Amino acid sequence: MSKSTAVLAGFRDQPDDELKALLATTRDELFRLHLGQHTNQVTSSAQLLTKRRHIAQILTVLNGRKHGLEAQAAAKTAEAPAAEEAPAKKTKAKKAKS
């Protein structure tokens, strides 16, 4: 698994509220990097590219969820049993029809 794939998987695991907060933080960091570049304080311009990519990845995940193309990964907490119950209800309904 590449580094960018791991970062993207981390974004997919987070809920929408955390992603929106992370998006705001990342945009602020990008603004500060641009400001630092104009004042010759930024030594690595690769950080600008990395922040822009993170912003694009976060927006991609949020837009995918908004349009129903992508769902948040199931957490290993109390949400996991609820996800397992839903298919069981569907199978009971199919058995009743037969």
C-alpha positions in Angstrom: 0.0 0.0 0.0 1.4 3.3 -1.0 1.6 6.3 1.2 -1.1 8.2 -0.7 -3.4 5.2 -0.6 -3.0 5.0 3.2 -3.7 8.7 3.6 -6.8 8.4 1.4 -8.0 5.4 3.4 -7.6 7.4 6.5 -9.8 10.2 5.1 -12.5 7.6 4.2 -12.5 6.3 7.7 -13.3 9.7 9.2 -16.9 11.1 9.6 -18.0 14.1 7.6 -17.7 16.6 10.5 -14.0 15.7 11.1 -13.3 15.9 7.4 -14.8 19.3 7.2 -12.7 20.5 10.1 -9.6 18.9 8.6 -10.4 20.6 5.3 -10.5 24.0 7.0 -7.2 23.3 8.8 -5.5 22.1 5.6 -6.7 25.2 3.7 -5.3 27.4 6.5 -2.0 25.6 6.4 -1.9 26.0 2.6 -2.6 29.7 2.9 0.2 30.1 5.5 2.6 28.2 3.2 1.7 30.5 0.3 2.3 33.5 2.5 5.6 32.0 3.7 6.7 31.4 0.1 6.2 35.1 -0.8 8.2 36.2 2.2 11.0 33.6 1.4 10.4 31.6 4.6 9.3 28.3 3.0 12.2 26.2 2.0 10.3 23.2 0.5 7.8 24.0 -2.2 6.8 20.3 -2.2 4.7 21.0 0.9 2.4 23.2 -1.2 1.8 20.3 -3.6 1.1 17.9 -0.7 -1.4 20.3 0.9 -3.2 20.8 -2.4 -3.4 17.1 -2.9 -4.8 16.5 0.6 -7.4 19.2 0.0 -8.4 17.5 -3.3 -8.6 14.1 -1.7 -10.8 15.4 1.2 -13.1 17.1 -1.3 -13.3 14.0 -3.4 -14.4 11.9 -0.4 -16.9 14.5 0.8 -18.4 14.9 -2.7 -18.6 11.1 -3.2 -20.5 10.8 0.1 -22.8 13.7 -0.9 -23.8 12.0 -4.2 -24.0 8.6 -2.6 -21.1 7.1 -4.5 -19.0 6.4 -1.4 -19.9 5.4 2.2 -18.0 5.9 5.3 -16.0 2.8 6.3 -17.7 1.0 9.2 -15.9 1.6 12.5 -15.1 -1.3 14.7 -17.2 0.0 17.6 -20.9 -0.3 18.3 -21.7 0.6 14.6 -20.5 -2.8 13.3 -23.3 -5.0 14.9 -25.9 -2.6 13.5 -24.4 -3.1 10.0 -24.6 -6.8 10.4 -28.3 -6.8 11.4 -29.5 -5.0 8.3 -28.7 -7.9 5.8 -30.3 -10.4 8.2 -33.6 -8.5 8.0 -33.5 -8.6 4.3 -32.9 -12.4 4.3 -35.9 -12.9 6.6 -38.1 -11.0 4.3 -37.0 -13.1 1.3 -37.7 -16.3 3.3 -41.2 -15.1 4.1 -42.0 -14.6 0.4 -40.9 -18.1 -0.6 
